[in-house]
């Protein structure tokens, strides 16, 4: 202390500073910009009026306006982030420019446009993705007066005059525009400099793929904005004290939870962003709360409860609310309701309800029924006069009995009659003989009058299972085995009675204890390519579940008259039956996760995850029907994408080196820089891995746009690595060379940004569908950063 006092006195007298004062000045010199900035802020605060532009200490430009008022009165301050506003305006100019062009259906607008139209008509549709993004677009279309009458028939079809094209594309374009300033603020909250944040925003602005995806009725831009904004809110929450449960603490955590939930309510891929947030919150809680001895056990427990409520309860409530709106609005039957169970269809206005009016509820001896496969492929238990071939191509023999299949269309051969084994007639008499859980029955085919049967003979397509047939008596040593036990999935809900539509039933073969099952395999031409039905030892599986869809009582025992009645059956409309929201919700979730309706095999523009990081090929979105010189082609900025791959490899290498050296107690980075480096990895590298690696295990057709959520984190990491390299150069370059090396590095970064903009400008016509001759396109494709498959482009001249 004495030395420091002497040093200060010496400095006042103009003498050289002492050792202590030198140390102090050197420490201050580590952050000259920050110190100078704070000094300048204090000076300008005293000199500059309140109504002019100011700069905050972190370098972010703001416009601050304060009305003149007495100190005793309240003061209203309004701050506008000028940089963010400029970024949004520039992004909006690129996204909204010529938004109505092309005035035709572009790629998946074919599907999403249909969904919007069905929302307008309140007609039920099925999609394997949650509905929130489609609801937002439908709301904009509704406000613009769209009536949903336009038929989205095929890609490149011209929109009619009554289709508000700009309104349909408005929400994706808006979210794509907001994504740019969101990326800028996210990097600032991560502790990066303003220049680094601007570089990140510039990369988002200049990626052609993100631009293209934001301009049409597609979900990705909405998904990306909600995900990144949610993570921005999470980062703001993390910067607050962990033990401080202030209003701001609750607000940022709530907003993070809300927007991350919105993301996976648009597409299920947003769930990976939610998982990333959960991992980060859990790690922070482990380190900053449980690891802090100053926080009591009670506060730590309450902190855990608060976090769980926000990150679990809020998403559940939002998810349920979105589906409640979805199922409430879509209350009419449509072309997609056939994927749902009979009970679901019957709850809609029209649809299945139109063929089940007045039918009896209770299945009884003498009931004429159609049995539908409840889960998965839509088909009905079916039989016809043809028999199984004597021998199959693999030389196996069959029973040569009458074929039993699962048929995907309504047909008179789908009718069966329920019969008690001890009764000879098939007429329903009073009081009716109701079939109950555990009863043994026979099923008689309505047209051929042969009983459903199974023998110890291998099934045609599934030899590990037992063949199912209708029994023909050939007077050989193969007696009928045609008894089946009724096992209801939930007998308590119907008082153990077998009911129409509502009861899900398994039919278990009495002789072999095997269940009637839809195998999912298609039979050859000798069975008209219908689907195979077998008996399986594994009774408890979803493909063994059936339900009665159509039902009526047999009124005559005369076979000819009964057949005539079946052939002349006429169905009439009725009012919808009831089904609770929870029943609909659970069934819809099951279908979404297990139906895999999106899996269209061998699509010409499908791709594999291994191709995505370097963008081996793009996707032809639209080709003008009048001119082959106008097209929309999804292709990213190859310089940005490849720079991202280099950044990932560089981060992995540096992180490994730093980690090994720190283990040897060699600390190459100051603690602040190391913490920032690790934090970037938590968000960007972990986020990239969570959004990219799962696709290697996806059993579905994949496209380039599935990579976009991972691309966001790759771009953010690229900007962060630019800053980290600058930091390393300043740390490990000799003092007398720092300025020269930094200057050279800044020049290289500027050239890199110029090339990015040049590449962006070069491929811009593919985003807007501008006129390009074949020769011009070939010149563009000759650009060194472009090596996608030219033969994939839909130009006849190639």
HELIX and SHEET records of a PDB file:
HELIX    1   1 UNK A    2  UNK A   12  1                                  11    
HELIX    2   2 UNK A   19  UNK A   29  1                                  11    
HELIX    3   3 UNK A   32  UNK A   47  1                                  16    
HELIX    4   4 UNK A   82  UNK A   96  1                                  15    
HELIX    5   5 UNK A  109  UNK A  120  1                                  12    
HELIX    6   6 UNK A  132  UNK A  143  1                                  12    
HELIX    7   7 UNK A  165  UNK A  189  1                                  25    
HELIX    8   8 UNK A  194  UNK A  205  1                                  12    
HELIX    9   9 UNK A  208  UNK A  213  1                                   6    
HELIX   10  10 UNK A  220  UNK A  238  1                                  19    
HELIX   11  11 UNK A  247  UNK A  266  1                                  20    
HELIX   12  12 UNK A  268  UNK A  270  5                                   3    
HELIX   13  13 UNK A  271  UNK A  284  1                                  14    
HELIX   14  14 UNK A  285  UNK A  289  3                                   5    
HELIX   15  15 UNK A  297  UNK A  308  1                                  12    
HELIX   16  16 UNK A  309  UNK A  313  3                                   5    
HELIX   17  17 UNK A  314  UNK A  329  1                                  16    
HELIX   18  18 UNK A  337  UNK A  339  5                                   3    
HELIX   19  19 UNK A  342  UNK A  346  1                                   5    
HELIX   20  20 UNK A  351  UNK A  355  5                                   5    
HELIX   21  21 UNK A  412  UNK A  414  5                                   3    
HELIX   22  22 UNK A  491  UNK A  494  5                                   4    
HELIX   23  23 UNK A  525  UNK A  527  5                                   3    
HELIX   24  24 UNK A  542  UNK A  544  5                                   3    
HELIX   25  25 UNK A  559  UNK A  567  1                                   9    
HELIX   26  26 UNK A  581  UNK A  594  1                                  14    
HELIX   27  27 UNK A  609  UNK A  612  1                                   4    
HELIX   28  28 UNK A  638  UNK A  663  1                                  26    
HELIX   29  29 UNK A  671  UNK A  680  1                                  10    
HELIX   30  30 UNK A  681  UNK A  685  3                                   5    
HELIX   31  31 UNK A  686  UNK A  692  1                                   7    
HELIX   32  32 UNK A  693  UNK A  697  5                                   5    
HELIX   33  33 UNK A  704  UNK A  707  5                                   4    
HELIX   34  34 UNK A  708  UNK A  732  1                                  25    
HELIX   35  35 UNK A  735  UNK A  737  5                                   3    
HELIX   36  36 UNK A  738  UNK A  762  1                                  25    
HELIX   37  37 UNK A  764  UNK A  768  1                                   5    
HELIX   38  38 UNK A  774  UNK A  781  1                                   8    
HELIX   39  39 UNK A  790  UNK A  792  5                                   3    
SHEET    1   A 3 UNK A  53  UNK A  55  0                                        
SHEET    2   A 3 UNK A  61  UNK A  66 -1                                        
SHEET    3   A 3 UNK A  77  UNK A  81 -1                                        
SHEET    1   B 6 UNK A 505  UNK A 509  0                                        
SHEET    2   B 6 UNK A 484  UNK A 488 -1                                        
SHEET    3   B 6 UNK A 440  UNK A 445 -1                                        
SHEET    4   B 6 UNK A 415  UNK A 420 -1                                        
SHEET    5   B 6 UNK A 367  UNK A 373 -1                                        
SHEET    6   B 6 UNK A 546  UNK A 553 -1                                        
SHEET    1   C 4 UNK A 380  UNK A 387  0                                        
SHEET    2   C 4 UNK A 402  UNK A 407 -1                                        
SHEET    3   C 4 UNK A 466  UNK A 470 -1                                        
SHEET    4   C 4 UNK A 452  UNK A 458 -1                                        
SHEET    1   D 4 UNK A 380  UNK A 387  0                                        
SHEET    2   D 4 UNK A 402  UNK A 407 -1                                        
SHEET    3   D 4 UNK A 531  UNK A 536 -1                                        
SHEET    4   D 4 UNK A 515  UNK A 522 -1                                        
SHEET    1   E 2 UNK A 619  UNK A 623  0                                        
SHEET    2   E 2 UNK A 631  UNK A 634 -1                                        
END                                                                             
